[in-house]
Amino acid sequence: MSIQINPRTLLAAAMTAAVLLTATGCAVTRGQESVGAYIDDTSITTGIKARYIENKDVDASSITVETLNGTVQLAGFAKSAREKATAESIARNVSGVKAVSNQISIRP
């Protein structure tokens, strides 16, 4: 008794296997190890941005915030050294932040 496999079924099975083997997982990007790490980083970024909006000394629209594995990178422009320092201080005081790389430039 021999089993006949439809070529279309074989092709569909091979394509499904290829997708499953190369899929990276639910929303995990930038080399992060888990969905939990991605969610933690998103929460940190959101917390920092919210505090910038609440703080009258920081122009939230001029500073970008990115977080990867608890390390925060700040970039953009500040009007003064005080604004740059305040932005960094706010970021450092958000729960979950492990380190801050302050790449904010002071615009004259």
C-alpha angles and dihedrals in degrees: 000000000000128000117229116212119200110235090227091055091049092049092048091050092049092049092048091050091050092051093048092049095049101038113114099207138250111336094319107146142158095039096298116156102224146013087246091060090050091051092047091051092048090050091051092049092048092048093052094047091049091052091049090054091050093049116082092201095062125065100218092191092060098051127069122205126202126175129197121176091338095310112119123208118199120197138163133065137315128192093223145007087256092058091048092050092046091051091052093046092051091050093049091053096056114106114258097024111135099177141354127218106197109202095159113138122215111236113211 
